[in-house]
């Protein structure tokens, strides 16, 4: 499979422009996606720590057990390895499990099951078996969660062959991408920036919270639709430079562009791997400048891969060195949350450097 390709419109992708919409938070959009798929496909099951009766620590699965029963939505012991291991077995035998790791920081005990089993099953069985499971993980900081509730481990998954890695930035994409993930025959790690659960966040922690109900991306189509897993979106058109980002940093980058007055084109990657390389390359060749932004630690972060790809495919179009903004190479500090978090000021400084080079 060519993992660096232009996304084609999926045969199941729906035209959502004229369908009925309802205001939803990202939490509600994710719940709606699971509701839709539990209704459409009897092979879909949802389980994890506290996802049943309690509805999950962030209430993403609230009400699903009452609607679909304890055999379709159920709680699991505090054993991430057991949760994912059971899901791999279920998937190999025809089910489509959607499991929740309560925080992305807790996935490490399940690493062997994700890397050695789920990611390798199709290859080592010569296609006789697949692992159509979706692993949901709330990720990222900005909620005063400290070092064990704020990590962004996406680069650990993009490094593994056989895993799709997804991170939405808004309710519309979250629902469509989750449905597409559940329907996909590959294992999908579905990372959910928890700072975006209830509204967009531009990095200004000292300002009032804006709810999704006051943002156009909070108007989510009801019912079934998908967003292709290998498609980036042009979140903000521009001509001065390209910003490659995803998750919470989409809105931080938007704020930085607005505050600096730089006409930046912001590409929301949405799916980190497979990467929609064509959209990335077209934008960078058009603007001639590129800034990469992510919340995860800098060294060996996914931004390093993006910088390498841009350098490889766009070298003769670049007017300035590629800039990179990321979290620092340190555990996420509780007391210095906003010194670590790449806010609009730090992103804005990178935008200015790229323009002045």
C-alpha positions as CSV (number, residue, x, y, z in Angstrom):
1,X,0.0,0.0,0.0
2,X,1.4,3.4,-1.0
3,X,1.3,5.3,2.3
4,X,2.2,8.7,0.7
5,X,-0.6,9.4,-1.7
6,X,-3.3,11.8,-2.7
7,X,-6.5,11.1,-1.0
8,X,-9.3,10.0,-3.3
9,X,-12.9,10.5,-2.4
10,X,-14.1,7.4,-0.7
11,X,-16.9,5.5,-2.3
12,X,-18.8,5.7,1.0
13,X,-18.1,9.4,1.7
14,X,-21.3,11.3,1.7
15,X,-22.1,14.8,0.5
16,X,-22.9,16.4,3.9
17,X,-23.6,20.0,2.6
18,X,-27.3,19.6,2.5
19,X,-28.0,17.1,5.3
20,X,-29.6,18.0,8.7
21,X,-27.1,19.2,11.3
22,X,-27.1,19.6,15.0
23,X,-24.7,21.4,17.4
24,X,-22.3,19.0,19.0
25,X,-19.2,19.1,21.0
26,X,-16.4,16.8,20.0
27,X,-17.5,14.5,22.8
28,X,-21.0,14.3,21.4
29,X,-19.8,13.9,17.8
30,X,-17.6,10.9,18.8
31,X,-20.6,9.4,20.7
32,X,-22.8,9.9,17.7
33,X,-20.2,8.1,15.5
34,X,-20.2,5.1,17.8
35,X,-24.0,5.2,18.1
36,X,-24.3,5.2,14.3
37,X,-21.9,2.2,13.9
38,X,-23.4,0.2,16.7
39,X,-26.7,0.6,15.0
40,X,-25.5,-0.2,11.5
41,X,-23.2,-3.1,12.2
42,X,-23.9,-5.9,14.7
43,X,-20.1,-6.7,14.7
44,X,-19.2,-3.4,16.3
45,X,-18.5,-3.6,20.1
46,X,-17.3,-0.9,22.4
47,X,-15.4,-1.5,25.6
48,X,-12.7,-0.2,27.9
49,X,-12.3,1.2,31.4
50,X,-15.5,2.7,32.7
51,X,-17.0,3.1,29.2
52,X,-20.2,1.1,30.0
53,X,-22.4,2.2,32.9
54,X,-20.3,5.3,33.7
55,X,-20.0,6.4,30.1
56,X,-16.3,7.0,30.1
57,X,-14.2,9.4,32.0
58,X,-15.1,12.2,29.5
59,X,-18.6,10.8,28.9
60,X,-17.9,9.9,25.3
61,X,-19.8,6.7,25.5
62,X,-22.6,7.9,27.8
63,X,-25.9,6.2,27.2
64,X,-24.6,3.7,24.7
65,X,-24.7,0.7,27.1
66,X,-28.3,1.5,28.0
67,X,-29.3,1.7,24.3
68,X,-27.3,-1.3,23.0
69,X,-26.9,-3.6,26.0
70,X,-24.1,-5.0,28.0
71,X,-22.9,-7.4,25.4
72,X,-22.2,-4.5,22.9
73,X,-20.9,-1.8,25.3
74,X,-19.1,-3.0,28.4
75,X,-16.5,-2.3,31.0
76,X,-13.0,-3.8,31.1
77,X,-10.5,-4.3,33.9
78,X,-7.7,-1.9,34.4
79,X,-5.4,-3.7,31.9
80,X,-4.5,-1.9,28.7
81,X,-2.7,-4.9,27.4
82,X,-5.7,-7.1,28.1
83,X,-8.1,-4.6,26.5
84,X,-6.1,-4.4,23.3
85,X,-5.2,-8.0,23.3
86,X,-8.8,-9.1,23.6
87,X,-9.7,-6.6,20.8
88,X,-7.1,-8.1,18.5
89,X,-8.6,-11.6,19.0
90,X,-12.1,-10.2,18.4
91,X,-11.1,-8.4,15.3
92,X,-9.4,-11.5,13.9
93,X,-12.6,-13.4,14.2
94,X,-14.8,-10.9,12.5
95,X,-15.8,-8.3,15.1
96,X,-15.0,-4.6,14.9
97,X,-14.0,-3.6,18.4
98,X,-13.7,0.1,19.4
99,X,-11.7,0.2,22.6
100,X,-10.9,3.2,24.8
101,X,-7.5,3.8,26.5
102,X,-8.6,6.2,29.2
103,X,-5.7,8.5,28.5
104,X,-3.0,8.2,25.8
105,X,-0.4,8.2,28.5
106,X,-1.7,4.8,29.6
107,X,-1.2,2.9,26.3
108,X,2.3,1.7,27.1
109,X,1.3,-1.6,28.7
110,X,-0.6,-2.4,25.4
111,X,2.4,-1.6,23.2
112,X,3.3,-5.2,22.5
113,X,-0.3,-6.0,21.5
114,X,-0.5,-2.9,19.2
115,X,2.9,-3.3,17.6
116,X,3.5,-7.0,17.5
117,X,-0.1,-8.3,17.0
118,X,-2.5,-5.8,15.6
119,X,-0.1,-4.0,13.3
120,X,1.4,-7.3,12.0
121,X,-1.6,-9.6,11.7
122,X,-2.5,-8.9,8.0
123,X,1.2,-9.2,6.9
124,X,2.1,-12.3,8.8
125,X,-1.1,-14.1,7.8
126,X,-0.5,-13.2,4.1
127,X,-3.9,-11.4,4.2
128,X,-5.9,-14.3,5.6
129,X,-6.6,-12.2,8.8
130,X,-7.0,-8.5,9.4
131,X,-7.3,-6.5,12.6
132,X,-10.2,-4.1,12.1
133,X,-10.0,-2.5,15.5
134,X,-10.1,1.2,16.6
135,X,-8.2,2.3,19.6
136,X,-9.4,5.6,21.0
137,X,-7.1,7.7,23.1
138,X,-7.6,11.2,24.6
139,X,-4.3,13.0,24.2
140,X,-2.5,16.3,24.7
141,X,-2.3,18.9,27.4
142,X,-3.8,22.3,28.2
143,X,-6.0,20.8,31.0
144,X,-3.5,20.9,33.9
145,X,-3.1,17.1,33.7
146,X,0.6,17.0,34.4
147,X,3.0,14.5,33.1
148,X,0.8,11.4,33.2
149,X,-2.4,12.9,31.6
150,X,-1.0,15.2,28.9
151,X,1.2,13.3,26.5
152,X,1.0,13.3,22.7
153,X,2.5,10.0,21.6
154,X,1.4,10.1,17.9
155,X,5.0,9.6,16.6
156,X,5.3,6.3,18.3
157,X,2.5,5.0,16.2
158,X,3.4,6.5,12.9
159,X,6.7,4.7,13.1
160,X,5.0,1.3,13.1
161,X,4.1,-0.3,9.8
162,X,0.5,-1.5,9.6
163,X,-1.2,1.1,11.9
164,X,-3.2,4.1,10.8
165,X,-2.9,7.1,13.0
166,X,-5.6,9.8,13.1
167,X,-6.1,13.0,15.1
168,X,-9.1,15.2,14.4
169,X,-9.3,18.9,15.3
170,X,-13.1,19.5,15.3
171,X,-16.4,17.7,15.8
172,X,-17.3,17.4,12.1
173,X,-14.0,15.6,11.3
174,X,-14.1,13.6,14.5
175,X,-17.3,11.9,13.7
176,X,-16.6,11.3,10.0
177,X,-13.1,10.0,10.7
178,X,-14.2,7.8,13.6
179,X,-16.8,6.1,11.4
180,X,-14.3,5.6,8.6
181,X,-11.8,4.2,11.2
182,X,-14.4,1.7,12.5
183,X,-15.2,0.6,8.9
184,X,-11.5,0.2,8.0
185,X,-9.9,-3.2,8.0
186,X,-6.6,-1.9,9.4
187,X,-6.0,-1.1,13.1
188,X,-6.5,2.6,13.7
189,X,-5.1,4.6,16.6
190,X,-7.6,7.4,17.0
191,X,-6.1,10.2,19.1
192,X,-8.5,12.8,20.5
193,X,-7.1,16.2,21.7
194,X,-9.0,16.5,25.0
195,X,-8.5,20.2,25.1
196,X,-10.8,20.4,22.1
197,X,-13.5,18.1,23.5
198,X,-15.8,21.1,24.5
199,X,-14.6,23.9,22.2
200,X,-11.8,25.2,20.0
201,X,-8.7,26.4,21.8
202,X,-6.4,29.1,20.4
203,X,-3.8,28.8,23.1
204,X,-4.9,31.8,25.1
205,X,-5.6,30.1,28.4
206,X,-6.4,33.4,30.1
207,X,-9.4,34.1,27.9
208,X,-13.0,32.9,28.1
209,X,-13.6,29.4,26.7
210,X,-15.4,29.4,23.3
211,X,-17.9,26.5,23.1
212,X,-18.4,24.5,19.9
213,X,-21.9,25.7,19.7
214,X,-20.5,29.1,18.7
215,X,-18.2,27.7,16.0
216,X,-19.3,26.6,12.5
217,X,-17.4,23.3,12.9
218,X,-19.7,22.5,15.8
219,X,-22.6,22.0,13.4
220,X,-22.3,18.3,12.8
221,X,-24.4,16.2,10.3
222,X,-26.7,13.8,11.9
223,X,-26.6,10.1,10.9
224,X,-23.9,8.4,8.8
225,X,-21.1,10.0,6.9
226,X,-17.3,9.5,6.6
227,X,-14.2,11.6,6.1
228,X,-11.5,9.6,4.2
229,X,-8.7,8.5,6.4
230,X,-5.9,9.6,4.1
231,X,-7.1,13.2,3.4
232,X,-5.8,16.5,4.8
233,X,-7.8,19.6,4.7
234,X,-6.9,23.2,3.8
235,X,-8.2,24.7,7.1
236,X,-7.2,28.3,6.2
237,X,-6.2,29.3,2.7
238,X,-3.2,31.6,2.3
239,X,-0.4,32.6,0.1
240,X,2.6,33.7,2.3
241,X,3.5,30.3,3.8
242,X,2.3,26.9,4.7
243,X,1.7,25.7,8.2
244,X,1.5,21.9,8.6
245,X,-0.2,20.9,11.8
246,X,-3.0,18.9,13.4
247,X,-5.1,18.6,16.6
248,X,-5.2,21.5,19.0
249,X,-2.4,23.3,17.1
250,X,-4.7,23.9,14.2
251,X,-6.5,26.6,16.2
252,X,-3.3,27.9,17.8
253,X,-1.7,28.3,14.4
254,X,-4.8,30.1,13.2
255,X,-4.5,32.5,16.1
256,X,-0.8,33.1,15.4
257,X,-1.5,33.8,11.7
258,X,-4.2,36.3,12.6
259,X,-2.2,38.0,15.3
260,X,0.9,38.4,13.1
261,X,-1.0,39.5,10.0
262,X,0.8,36.7,8.0
263,X,-1.4,35.2,5.3
264,X,-0.6,31.6,6.3
265,X,-2.2,28.6,4.6
266,X,-2.9,26.1,7.4
267,X,-3.1,22.4,6.5
268,X,-4.9,20.2,9.0
269,X,-3.4,16.8,8.4
270,X,-6.2,15.0,10.1
271,X,-4.7,11.6,9.3
272,X,-1.0,11.5,10.1
273,X,-0.4,8.2,8.5
274,X,-1.2,7.4,5.7
275,X,-0.3,11.0,4.9
276,X,-1.9,13.1,2.2
277,X,1.4,14.1,0.8
278,X,0.0,15.7,-2.3
279,X,-1.9,18.3,-0.4
280,X,1.2,19.1,1.6
281,X,3.4,19.4,-1.4
282,X,1.0,21.5,-3.5
283,X,0.7,24.0,-0.7
284,X,4.4,24.3,0.0
285,X,5.2,24.7,-3.6
286,X,2.6,27.4,-3.9
287,X,3.8,29.4,-0.9
288,X,7.5,28.7,-0.8
289,X,7.7,28.7,3.0
290,X,6.8,26.1,5.6
291,X,6.3,26.0,9.4
292,X,5.6,22.7,11.2
293,X,3.7,22.8,14.5
294,X,2.8,20.1,17.0
295,X,2.3,19.8,20.7
296,X,4.4,16.7,21.2
297,X,8.1,16.8,22.2
298,X,10.4,18.1,19.5
299,X,13.1,15.4,19.2
300,X,11.9,12.6,16.9
301,X,8.4,14.0,16.9
302,X,6.2,13.6,13.8
303,X,7.2,17.1,12.8
304,X,10.7,15.8,12.0
305,X,9.2,13.4,9.4
306,X,7.2,16.3,7.9
307,X,10.3,18.5,7.7
308,X,12.1,15.7,5.9
309,X,9.3,15.1,3.4
310,X,9.0,18.8,2.6
311,X,12.7,19.1,2.1
312,X,12.7,16.0,-0.1
313,X,9.8,17.0,-2.3
314,X,9.8,20.8,-2.3
315,X,13.5,21.8,-2.0
316,X,13.7,23.9,-5.2
317,X,10.6,25.8,-4.2
318,X,11.6,26.8,-0.7
319,X,12.4,30.4,-0.1
320,X,13.5,30.0,3.5
321,X,14.5,27.2,5.9
322,X,11.6,25.1,7.3
323,X,10.7,26.2,10.9
324,X,9.5,23.8,13.5
325,X,7.5,24.5,16.7
326,X,6.9,21.8,19.3
327,X,6.8,20.9,22.9
328,X,10.0,20.9,24.8
329,X,12.1,17.7,25.4
330,X,10.9,17.3,28.9
331,X,8.0,15.6,30.7
332,X,4.8,17.7,30.5
333,X,5.2,20.1,33.6
334,X,2.2,20.7,35.7
335,X,3.4,24.0,37.2
336,X,4.7,25.3,33.9
337,X,1.9,24.2,31.6
338,X,1.9,27.3,29.4
339,X,5.7,27.5,29.2
340,X,5.6,24.0,27.6
341,X,2.5,24.3,25.5
342,X,3.3,25.8,22.1
343,X,1.1,28.9,22.2
344,X,0.3,31.5,19.6
345,X,3.3,33.7,20.6
346,X,5.8,31.0,20.0
347,X,4.1,29.9,16.8
348,X,3.9,33.5,15.7
349,X,7.7,34.0,16.2
350,X,8.3,31.0,13.9
351,X,6.0,32.5,11.3
352,X,7.9,35.8,11.4
353,X,11.3,34.0,11.1
354,X,10.1,32.1,8.1
355,X,9.0,35.4,6.4
356,X,12.2,37.3,7.3
357,X,14.6,34.6,6.2
